[in-house]
Amino acid sequence: MKPMIRLLLLCLALISSAAYGGQQPNIIFILTDDQGYGDLARHGHPLLKTPHTDRLHDESVRFDNFYVSPSCSPTRAALLTGMHEFRNGVTHTRAPREHLWKEAVLLPEILKTAGYRTGMVGKWHLAWDDSYHPHQRGFDWTVQGAKHFDPTLVIYDGDKKPNRVQTKGFREDIYFDQAMSFIKATGDQPYFLYLATYSPHAPLMAPEEYVAPFRGKVSDDEATYLGMIANIDHNVGRLLTFLEESNRDQNTIVIFMNDNGVTAGLDVYNADMRGSKCTIWEGGSRAMSFWRWPGKWKPKQVDALTAHLDVLPTLCDLTGAAIPPAVAQQLEGFSMVPLLEAEEPVSWHDERYLFHHVARWPSGMAAQHKYAMAGVRQGKYLLVMQCQTLRGVERGNTSANYTEENAQFHWGVTPPDQWVLIDTKADPGCLTDLASSQPERVKTMAAAYDQWWDDVYPDMVARGGESPLHEVTQSGHDTPATTRLRRSRQAAR
């Protein structure tokens, strides 16, 4: 199927470039790693000063009811394909369950048919094996290097052999330098640049100048986490200045998103939300989503239920890139162009459902975890069943991942075998269960979830979502030790 789609993409390249009438915008898509929705001064953070991201917020169309997946690889799989991560076999952040299904057609592959040069800087997290590598998935130019300070970059440029470049400085500063170099080198050709930071994901490290303002106000880890976000803000400012000073600003769309809920900053501030990364509560998946195109879109807030699934169809719509029919049939998102362009609130897929699952089940046990850490959204409502297997929380533990004292709140479980219904706009803390007062809504949303699971489950299994977890080397190959571990796990099953 994939070779046939590739042939169709080549044909569509000629059609798309001829059919698109307007000037095609450049696109910079910034995705931060483990930054929470609340980790922004504009969203009320009591310590962070983020003047540049605040400016981006103020000058953007802001999707304030926007959701991603509860962890990073699943989010990346969904936004790059327009399909739920389960359709792509991505159910974890460890190999091989973070391997993005080989037959999937990715956003950069489609944008190339409309004449775009495609670049990717930073974190991939969808498998580094050669055939899964971003330079094999539609990106013309890629830059990787994860070390915090003085990273050695591995740069792929077209069909050339990868070039290794030793650098000096902090990783995210270097990423933004590389991004601006890519833009300058692209010239007049329209480009799509996917800039995925590692910050503020652990291990936590940042230049002291960014960490110092927070020392003594919070723990050392929290101070470093906030410093990493302050550094991202600094680089957002550098990028916006570069676009303006080089006269590229007016024809460049800048998108800013985070990939899942908050992590190390959970106990500092979470915008009144319950839950963190890898929970099914509101704070696990709500994300920032800022879309800025000066002179084209008036800044505003949009409250329609939107998601990472909508990124691919929206960008294809904006660029005139034709989506192959076989791909279009699989898309689970919608073009947000009507929301971006409307000057007044408009009706837009008001009845849509979004389905969430944390999916950290032991390999081979998806069926037993159908309702563990699962949720479905419609409008302002979240139907949720938080995992019954969080035994420490059930026993009364106050500490858990990302929190020293608030585990009962952020990781609290729901009653056994019962759905809980939350009005997330009125109750972001997810404290009031409306299930008993709205039984018909619960019944309808639960039935939608069951239907979705039954539909997606075979694809998820067939495409690698149940494969035994194992560790791999940076080259993508098992070590002898991990091979033995994988085989022992398989034997245990």
URQUI-V390984 format. One record per pair of residues at least 6 apart in sequence whose ideal C-beta (glycine too) atoms are under 7 Angstrom apart, sorted by the first residue. I is the first residue (numbers start at 1). GAP is how many residues later the second one is. Records with the same first field share a line. If there is no record, write none. Layout:
# URQUI-V390984
I: GAP + GAP
This chain:
# URQUI-V390984
1: 102
2: 100 + 101
5: 100 + 319 + 321 + 322
8: 316
9: 100 + 101 + 104 + 315
12: 101 + 310 + 312
13: 100
15: 307
16: 97 + 98 + 304 + 305 + 306
17: 97 + 98
19: 301
20: 94 + 300
23: 228
24: 90 + 91 + 166 + 295 + 296
25: 226 + 227 + 228 + 268 + 293 + 294
26: 164 + 165 + 222 + 225 + 226 + 227
27: 165 + 166 + 226 + 288
28: 165 + 167 + 224 + 226
29: 164 + 165 + 166 + 226
30: 165 + 225 + 226
31: 165 + 226 + 228
32: 165 + 167 + 200 + 226 + 227
33: 39 + 90 + 164 + 165 + 166 + 168 + 226
34: 166 + 167 + 226 + 229 + 243
35: 165 + 194 + 223
36: 222 + 225 + 226 + 229 + 234
37: 6 + 221 + 234 + 249 + 250 + 251
38: 6 + 7 + 224 + 231 + 232 + 233
39: 6 + 9 + 190 + 223 + 226
40: 8 + 10 + 13 + 17 + 248
41: 7 + 8 + 9 + 13
42: 12 + 15
43: 228
44: 227
45: 224
46: 223
47: 167 + 170 + 179 + 221
48: 178 + 181 + 182
50: 183
52: 181 + 182 + 184 + 185 + 188
53: 180 + 183 + 203
56: 180 + 198 + 200 + 234 + 236
57: 233
58: 241
59: 233 + 240
60: 230 + 231 + 232 + 239
61: 230 + 236 + 238 + 239 + 241 + 279
62: 228 + 239 + 240
63: 226 + 239 + 243
64: 237 + 238 + 239
65: 238 + 239 + 240 + 241
66: 221 + 223 + 240 + 241
67: 218 + 219 + 220 + 240 + 287 + 310
68: 7 + 191 + 192 + 217 + 219 + 240
69: 6 + 9 + 16 + 191 + 216 + 287
70: 190 + 191 + 207 + 208 + 209 + 210 + 214 + 215 + 286 + 288
71: 22 + 189 + 206 + 207
72: 21 + 53 + 187 + 188
73: 17 + 19 + 20 + 25 + 52 + 53
74: 11 + 16 + 285
75: 184 + 185 + 233
76: 49 + 50 + 183
77: 8 + 11 + 13 + 23 + 49
78: 6 + 7 + 230 + 231
79: 229 + 232
80: 26 + 27
81: 7 + 23 + 25 + 231
82: 227 + 230 + 231 + 249 + 250 + 251
83: 247 + 248 + 249
84: 225 + 248 + 271 + 372
85: 6
86: 370 + 373 + 374 + 379
87: 243 + 369 + 372
88: 12 + 13 + 16 + 375
89: 10 + 12 + 371 + 374 + 375 + 376
90: 7 + 8 + 10 + 375
91: 6 + 268 + 369 + 374
92: 6 + 267 + 268 + 377
93: 32
94: 375
95: 32 + 375 + 376 + 377
96: 368 + 371
97: 367 + 368 + 370 + 372
98: 27 + 28 + 29
99: 28 + 33 + 365
100: 26 + 27 + 32
101: 362 + 363
102: 29
105: 219 + 222
106: 31 + 32
107: 205 + 208
108: 10 + 30 + 31 + 84
109: 29
110: 206 + 211 + 213
111: 7 + 81 + 204 + 208 + 210
112: 6 + 26
113: 208 + 209
114: 205 + 206 + 207
115: 74 + 75
116: 74 + 75 + 76 + 203
117: 23 + 69 + 72 + 74
118: 20 + 21 + 22 + 74
119: 20 + 21 + 22 + 63 + 72 + 74
120: 14 + 19 + 22 + 74
121: 22 + 54 + 57 + 58 + 74
122: 53 + 73 + 74 + 75 + 76
123: 73 + 74 + 75
124: 10 + 20
126: 6
127: 349
128: 346 + 348
129: 347
130: 6 + 346
134: 8
135: 7 + 21
140: 18
141: 15 + 16 + 41
142: 14
143: 10 + 12 + 35
144: 9 + 10
145: 6 + 7 + 8 + 9 + 26
146: 52
147: 24
148: 22 + 23 + 57
149: 21
150: 17 + 18 + 19
151: 16 + 20 + 23
152: 12 + 14
153: 12 + 14
154: 8 + 10
155: 7 + 8 + 10
156: 6
167: 7
170: 37 + 61
171: 27
172: 25 + 27 + 59 + 60 + 63
173: 62
175: 20 + 22
176: 59 + 62 + 63
179: 14 + 16 + 60
180: 59 + 62
182: 11
183: 8 + 10 + 65
197: 35
199: 29 + 32 + 33
200: 25 + 28 + 29
202: 62
204: 17 + 20 + 21 + 24 + 60
205: 19
206: 18 + 21 + 22 + 25
207: 24
210: 17 + 20 + 21
211: 12 + 13 + 16
214: 9 + 12 + 13
215: 8
218: 50
221: 43
222: 42 + 43 + 46
225: 39 + 40
226: 39
243: 6 + 9
249: 45
250: 44 + 45
253: 38 + 39 + 40
254: 38
255: 35 + 36
256: 32 + 34
257: 30 + 31 + 32
258: 29 + 30
260: 17 + 24 + 25
261: 14 + 15 + 16 + 18 + 22 + 23 + 24
262: 8 + 14 + 15 + 21
263: 13 + 14 + 139
264: 138
266: 10 + 136 + 137 + 144
267: 136 + 137 + 138 + 139
270: 13
272: 156 + 157
273: 9 + 10 + 13 + 155 + 156
274: 7 + 8 + 9 + 135 + 136 + 155 + 156
275: 6 + 7 + 8 + 9 + 135
276: 7 + 8 + 125 + 126 + 134
277: 7 + 125
278: 6 + 80 + 82 + 123
279: 79 + 107 + 131 + 132
280: 76 + 78 + 93 + 94 + 95 + 104 + 106
281: 103 + 105 + 149
282: 100 + 142 + 146 + 148
285: 71
289: 17
291: 6 + 49
297: 43 + 44
298: 45
302: 37
304: 35 + 44
305: 47 + 49 + 72 + 74
306: 30
307: 26 + 47
309: 23 + 24
310: 23 + 24 + 26
312: 19 + 21
313: 18 + 20 + 21 + 22
314: 21 + 22 + 23
316: 7
317: 18 + 20
318: 19
334: 15
338: 8 + 10
339: 7 + 9
350: 29
353: 23 + 24 + 25 + 95
354: 23
355: 21 + 94 + 97
356: 18 + 19
357: 16 + 17
358: 15
361: 8 + 11
363: 103 + 104 + 105 + 106
364: 102 + 129
366: 94 + 99 + 100
370: 83
371: 14
372: 15 + 16 + 17
373: 13 + 14
374: 11 + 75
375: 7 + 8 + 9
376: 7 + 69 + 72 + 73
378: 67
380: 43 + 44 + 45
381: 40 + 41 + 42 + 60
382: 40 + 42
383: 36 + 38 + 59 + 62 + 63
384: 30 + 36 + 38
385: 29 + 34
386: 26 + 27 + 28
387: 26
388: 25 + 28
390: 21 + 23
392: 8
393: 7 + 14 + 15 + 18 + 19 + 20
394: 19
397: 10
398: 7 + 9 + 10
399: 6 + 8
400: 7 + 11
403: 7
414: 6
419: 16 + 23 + 27
420: 13 + 15
421: 12 + 13 + 14 + 17 + 20 + 21
422: 8 + 12
423: 11
435: 7
468: 18 + 21 + 22
470: 8 + 12 + 15 + 16
471: 11
472: 6 + 10
473: 6
478: 8
